[in-house]
């Protein structure tokens, strides 16, 4: 009989639900969404809704002239991450942390914590608030999945040494950051970010097959692959020798707030000649937002490309988050370039996908961007208006093929498997992880 755990998340954008999605197979009853599940009280639901609407409103308002950047800067200062160096003790609670724990003491998230007490199994949350509430209630075997390369103090209990809460981190940097915040090292585990198993396979066989095809498409002149041919064959095996007739495929994904749609429209405008000649496939990810889909359709039709919709332009709209994740993960298998802001999707570079980095929104995304660039698997976007020039230059020079390989080679790939191994282990300190 398969072991089960409480899998808890929140509906705020896509990031935290995306991190919970790979654990749907071990979720007891269902994945519990702490701000919208039917067990959540009306009072708690209103509190969550207020938080979510405020964030999305400010995210969209950021692009407004003059006042937008000022409002965002003020908001972002509240959630800013302290400089990492010099390494020092940052265990003192921040204002955000004090406020969060005050709410928890006033029974915020009580409904979820009480509901999960009926079955004594691991409590795994992809957002800090439910994990903090469970730890505060003295629940045992509580895990928090960190969803960015760096995080604020709010992710940690007021007195981290007095409450037992285990952290699963996506990077070595976030592991060290938690130690800075006072979390005992024995409670921090560098596991990697949880990637969808339908894109990896247990032994990465699916990932290797998809990456092999991608490398040939991204390096038509064999600038990169000819130099590292033996290395690629060693790691990818027989898959690397197989060719593909698939066309270059670019996927552009907007965030949960739908704030970057204008970049997608500019991509279509710039690549319209390549689209007409059917030299490229474009996936525009509207997520669960019909208004974003409508916007993309109108922009496509402005350039007389309406006949390409459903052929080499695909606008992906899903009815709910689970459908979105399933469809998106399937599209990623034939995606050669992912263009997105550096959200939690930054970790998907581990699938061997080069990332064109759109402007970050928020302090945590600035750190994700830095991580991608440092690894060499992410490249900051040039002017989208001229992407028809610089994207093909990067392809012809083998730059994007190299970025794809660096993502596969450097970023942790086994996060989902490592986390499952950890939460069901009797002796956590002896668990051996793969990366």
ABEGO torsion letter per residue (X at the ends): XBBBBBBBBBBBEAAAAAAAAAAAAABBGBBBBAAABAABBAAAAAAAAAAAAAAAAAAAAAABBGAAAAAAAAAAAAABBBBAOBBBBAABBBAAAAAAAAAAAAGBGAAAAAAAAABBBBBBBABAAAAAAAAAAGBBGBBBBBABABBBAAABBABAAABBBBBBBABAAAAAAAAAAGBBAAABBBAEBBBBAAAAEAAGAAAAAAAAAAAAAABAAGAAAAAAAAAAAAAAEAAAABBBABBBBBBBBBBAAGAAAAAAAAAAAAAAAAAAAGABBBBBBAEABAAAAAAAAAAAAAAGAAAABGBABBBBBBABAAAAAAAAAAAAAABABBBBBBBAAAAAAAAGBBBBBBBBBEAAAAAAAAAAAAAGABBBBBBAAAAAAAAAAAAAAGAAAAAAAAAAAABBAAAAAAAAAAAABABAAABBBBX
